[in-house]
């Protein structure tokens, strides 16, 4: 009769070990995913029909293709490569801080982007 | 003899423990439901919910919303072909959440909603011109200022109804873009509610779900865009196996079938139901494969469907997933 506690203990240990192994397996998978989730964003500034546009890639995948100056009314184009590059870099910096990559009119003014205020 | 029995018992316990563990591991994926969700270009970490969205051609448009701290008035397009986003002209009204939108021909309309900074329900409405990337203000919504309404459009008119203006509503209004005017239309005999959904198949708009005073609405209606007549259909809880009822869900149309996905039922949920109009039946599909969520948005051009953003409790979400209703579920594309 003294052996009964050992039997229970053995069962308990077997179940514990299995549970631990499976949790370990699942968690190690999740850690891998987290690592992959730290995406590097890259910026490309392109000339298109005498205007400048920027593209932002998430790893190798196109994520944002910005053909017009964001936020402002109408299809206003970036007039210089520098303008497109400044705003593109700002979007990347917002993304790298895990912020929503939204550009406001204030951002445009602070970066001296030339645009028409049509409202 | 006793010892032998004990060993057999021990083995049986171990074996059943192992079997149980393996069974649990497998049960996640061994659904009978068909459908597969594939991750597309997603926003990053700090996301938002209660945005408003509409689709014109192969472009989905999304704007406004709330991220837990701030209300927004930015406006974006998602190109289904290039799988990329573009920030467009800001929505000209105040920042808001739970706005409503509809499409008449190839123009988008967005209005009403809620701004928590001023604690105000809103009635202002705007038209978005795709060709010029510009907004113009139109007449204020004809009903009371509200949020959590539903909206849908035909080739000639827009319709907005239900929602919450301090209490739950059941009125419907029609927008005439030629006269720039709103007119109340009657005939909806269902319950008042907020945060319901509609999906449009051919000239029929199907309307259901939503909540009023903590009760999930079970009635289900169809509105014919040609005759402007409401007809009540079988309740969505008619079949005990179906759990279609919910609020704050998204709905979209793919290849002549309607889909209601995610939403809120006690907590955030991820289940997906497919509606077949010919036999008026619901079928459960593969559930949304990332976080369960409410207040998401959906884009659909009738052949492709996407569900994006939303929140789970206080966790705001950034994902954008495309749904393939007839594919086998696959974990490797999330």
Interface residues (C-beta under 8 A of the other chain):
Chain A: X3 X7 X10 X11 X14 X15 X18 X19 X22 X39 X55 X58 X61 X62 X63 X64 X65 X66 X67 X68 X70 X71 X72 X73 X74 X75 X95 X98 X99 X100 X101 X102 X103 X104 X105 X118 X119
Chain B: X6 X9 X10 X13 X14 X17 X18 X21 X25 X41 X43 X44 X45 X46 X47 X48 X67 X72 X74 X79 X82 X83 X84 X85 X86 X87 X88 X89 X90 X92 X132 X133 X134 X135
